[in-house]
Amino acid sequence: MRLSPSTGAQPVYAEIVVDIEPLEGGTTEFEFVSLAHPLRAEFAAAVESSLRDELNSQVATRGLSSVFEGAGVRVTLTTARSHDVDSSVSAFLTVARLAVRAAIERRRRS
């Protein structure tokens, strides 16, 4: 999922790709695989925080039991890119929420 500016807007850039899969045991695990472009600590913290918040929101509002057979979820961050000037914590908070929604929709369709 990529967040980039629209014409005339303040530049923002954040890109992540996450995989979401069922996990036995009712827990939520986060894994940041060896990234070609490591995220700054504040961006990584924003991504994990937003992923957790959005997963909790999706469970509360849409129910994930129809998507995942197990009660737990493993979230793997496989790609992350930032820009020295145009990236921000808020951009990564937003793109992480969108990435969870997109990953859940991919699981629902498969």
Rosetta silent file (secondary structure, phi, psi, omega in degrees, C-alpha in Angstrom):
SEQUENCE: MRLSPSTGAQPVYAEIVVDIEPLEGGTTEFEFVSLAHPLRAEFAAAVESSLRDELNSQVATRGLSSVFEGAGVRVTLTTARSHDVDSSVSAFLTVARLAVRAAIERRRRS
SCORE:     score description
SCORE:     0.000 S_00000001
   1 L     0.000  131.950 -178.181    0.000    0.000    0.000 S_00000001
   2 E  -122.091  137.467  173.546    1.441    3.348   -0.995 S_00000001
   3 E  -115.560  118.224  179.119    0.495    6.790    0.188 S_00000001
   4 L  -139.346  162.283 -170.808    1.748    9.540   -2.077 S_00000001
   5 L   -71.591  152.719  168.596    0.705   13.143   -2.677 S_00000001
   6 L   -94.768  164.688 -176.636   -1.994   14.383   -4.946 S_00000001
   7 L   -57.093  130.793  177.355   -1.333   17.414   -7.102 S_00000001
   8 L    83.361   -8.148 -179.049   -0.994   20.584   -5.077 S_00000001
   9 L   -87.518  162.816  174.906   -0.992   18.792   -1.736 S_00000001
  10 L   -64.091  133.862 -177.866    1.806   18.801    0.801 S_00000001
  11 L   -61.544  132.240  172.981    4.212   16.013   -0.162 S_00000001
  12 L  -140.264  146.657  177.188    3.799   12.788    1.807 S_00000001
  13 L  -150.892  130.446  172.918    5.226    9.362    1.154 S_00000001
  14 E  -157.363  136.361  178.148    4.918    6.031    2.901 S_00000001
  15 E  -140.123  130.156  173.564    4.867    2.544    1.437 S_00000001
  16 E  -143.913  155.907  170.743    4.385   -0.819    3.131 S_00000001
  17 E  -129.551  128.853  177.609    3.242   -4.285    2.166 S_00000001
  18 E  -124.576  147.114  169.866    1.830   -6.617    4.808 S_00000001
  19 E  -109.980  138.776  177.644    0.692  -10.219    4.727 S_00000001
  20 E  -123.446  130.458 -179.794   -1.971  -11.315    7.200 S_00000001
  21 E  -142.153  157.433  178.903   -2.563  -14.959    8.015 S_00000001
  22 E   -64.492  151.561  179.375   -4.360  -16.994   10.681 S_00000001
  23 E  -142.021  126.235  178.864   -2.451  -17.943   13.800 S_00000001
  24 L   -68.751  150.900  174.133   -3.485  -20.540   16.348 S_00000001
  25 L   103.671   -3.817  174.957   -3.666  -19.550   19.977 S_00000001
  26 L    72.953   17.045  179.735   -5.643  -16.333   19.816 S_00000001
  27 L  -106.555  167.665  173.806   -2.630  -14.042   19.790 S_00000001
  28 E  -116.960  127.258  179.129   -1.479  -11.361   17.404 S_00000001
  29 E  -118.729  143.459  175.345    2.112  -11.465   16.212 S_00000001
  30 E  -119.926  135.369  178.736    4.014   -8.883   14.238 S_00000001
  31 E  -133.763  127.475  173.467    7.085   -9.691   12.213 S_00000001
  32 E  -104.912  103.483 -179.032    9.215   -7.246   10.292 S_00000001
  33 L   -67.864  169.610 -179.348   11.164   -9.406    7.868 S_00000001
  34 L   -60.131  106.648 -174.668   14.596   -8.333    6.723 S_00000001
  35 L   -89.472  138.601  176.634   13.681   -5.202    4.842 S_00000001
  36 L   -64.639  -31.774  179.966   15.735   -3.909    1.931 S_00000001
  37 L  -123.663   86.825 -177.566   14.925   -0.381    3.149 S_00000001
  38 L   -58.577  142.449  178.842   14.803   -0.425    6.973 S_00000001
  39 L   -84.163  147.297  170.916   12.357    2.028    8.532 S_00000001
  40 L   -61.881  152.646 -174.212   13.390    4.660   11.020 S_00000001
  41 H   -55.373  -42.495 -178.557   12.366    3.663   14.545 S_00000001
  42 H   -68.185  -31.184  176.405    9.524    6.188   14.785 S_00000001
  43 H   -72.283  -42.368  178.254    8.042    5.002   11.473 S_00000001
  44 H   -61.563  -41.866  178.134    8.287    1.331   12.508 S_00000001
  45 H   -64.231  -40.001  178.598    6.568    2.131   15.817 S_00000001
  46 H   -64.766  -41.219  178.843    3.817    4.019   13.983 S_00000001
  47 H   -61.363  -50.682 -178.049    3.284    1.093   11.599 S_00000001
  48 H   -62.841  -42.855  179.413    2.961   -1.463   14.398 S_00000001
  49 H   -60.970  -46.014 -178.507    0.680    0.787   16.456 S_00000001
  50 H   -69.813  -36.543  176.076   -1.598    1.506   13.518 S_00000001
  51 H   -60.876  -46.072  178.659   -1.670   -2.152   12.434 S_00000001
  52 H   -60.825  -48.090 -178.855   -2.768   -3.159   15.951 S_00000001
  53 H   -60.386  -44.265 -178.092   -5.399   -0.421   16.131 S_00000001
  54 H   -69.590  -38.583  175.581   -6.833   -1.270   12.729 S_00000001
  55 H   -60.595  -45.066  177.690   -6.906   -5.014   13.451 S_00000001
  56 H   -61.322  -40.092  178.465   -8.784   -4.322   16.694 S_00000001
  57 H   -64.967  -42.899  179.821  -11.178   -2.056   14.825 S_00000001
  58 H   -64.892  -38.743  177.520  -11.788   -4.665   12.123 S_00000001
  59 H   -63.297  -44.890 -176.899  -12.482   -7.335   14.748 S_00000001
  60 H   -68.868  -39.589 -172.625  -14.929   -5.044   16.542 S_00000001
  61 H   -96.563  -33.171 -174.104  -16.768   -3.749   13.478 S_00000001
  62 L  -117.953  -18.438 -177.031  -16.553   -6.476   10.844 S_00000001
  63 L    70.354  122.029 -179.792  -15.499   -9.604   12.674 S_00000001
  64 L   -95.920   -2.588 -178.003  -12.517  -11.473   11.343 S_00000001
  65 L   -62.540  -26.950  178.288  -13.850  -14.933   12.138 S_00000001
  66 L   -74.816  -17.070 -179.037  -15.274  -15.115    8.631 S_00000001
  67 L   -99.875  -41.331 -175.471  -11.792  -14.494    7.230 S_00000001
  68 L  -113.796  130.662  179.192   -9.563  -16.375    9.658 S_00000001
  69 L   -71.806  -37.440  178.489  -10.262  -19.859   10.935 S_00000001
  70 L   -86.508  168.547 -178.816   -8.070  -19.372   14.010 S_00000001
  71 L   -85.320  -15.817 -176.988   -8.570  -16.705   16.601 S_00000001
  72 E  -103.003  170.334 -177.482   -5.105  -15.229   16.172 S_00000001
  73 E  -139.433  136.740  170.636   -3.422  -13.254   13.434 S_00000001
  74 E  -109.992  127.154  177.847    0.160  -13.007   12.195 S_00000001
  75 E  -113.472  122.207 -179.411    1.038   -9.777   10.426 S_00000001
  76 E  -116.345  120.459  175.437    4.253   -9.775    8.423 S_00000001
  77 E   -86.228  113.215 -175.312    5.680   -6.545    7.072 S_00000001
  78 E  -102.629  -23.116 -179.296    7.478   -7.562    3.895 S_00000001
  79 E  -141.462  138.579  174.409    8.144   -4.199    2.266 S_00000001
  80 E  -151.429  133.327  177.469    8.635   -0.719    3.646 S_00000001
  81 E  -138.792  143.795  176.712    9.902    2.414    1.987 S_00000001
  82 L  -135.782  170.841  177.783   10.200    5.975    3.167 S_00000001
  83 L  -122.884  137.350 -176.083   11.517    9.253    1.826 S_00000001
  84 L   -56.546  -34.787 -176.301   13.978   11.391    3.777 S_00000001
  85 L  -103.284  -42.731 -168.573   11.900   14.550    3.319 S_00000001
  86 L   -91.235   -5.519  179.618    8.355   13.516    2.409 S_00000001
  87 L   -92.004  150.274  179.636    7.705   10.724    4.927 S_00000001
  88 L  -149.333  164.880  176.120    6.131   11.293    8.333 S_00000001
  89 H   -58.847  -44.420 -178.082    4.706    9.359   11.250 S_00000001
  90 H   -63.509  -34.335  177.038    1.181   10.355   10.201 S_00000001
  91 H   -64.337  -41.081  179.263    1.790    9.035    6.672 S_00000001
  92 H   -72.914  -31.837  173.822    2.833    5.651    8.087 S_00000001
  93 H   -60.759  -44.908 -178.559   -0.132    5.604   10.488 S_00000001
  94 H   -67.674  -48.210 -175.860   -2.456    6.093    7.522 S_00000001
  95 H   -66.439  -30.876  177.688   -0.786    3.647    5.144 S_00000001
  96 H   -66.749  -42.048  176.360   -0.734    0.916    7.820 S_00000001
  97 H   -59.770  -46.112 -179.493   -4.510    1.216    8.317 S_00000001
  98 H   -64.815  -36.680  179.782   -5.048    1.005    4.577 S_00000001
  99 H   -65.652  -39.720  176.841   -2.692   -1.979    4.283 S_00000001
 100 H   -62.062  -47.635 -179.818   -4.643   -3.956    6.911 S_00000001
 101 H   -59.355  -43.641 -179.976   -7.915   -3.269    5.107 S_00000001
 102 H   -65.766  -41.291  179.984   -6.421   -4.309    1.759 S_00000001
 103 H   -65.112  -40.040  178.253   -4.893   -7.497    3.208 S_00000001
 104 H   -65.177  -41.809  178.419   -8.193   -8.486    4.821 S_00000001
 105 H   -63.769  -39.518  176.697  -10.041   -7.930    1.558 S_00000001
 106 H   -60.760  -42.132  178.655   -7.501  -10.088   -0.296 S_00000001
 107 H   -64.852  -39.451 -179.452   -8.085  -12.880    2.260 S_00000001
 108 H   -64.086  -37.293 -177.702  -11.859  -12.558    1.917 S_00000001
 109 H   -77.152  -21.932 -176.368  -11.687  -12.924   -1.856 S_00000001
 110 L   -87.223    0.000    0.000   -9.404  -15.967   -1.769 S_00000001
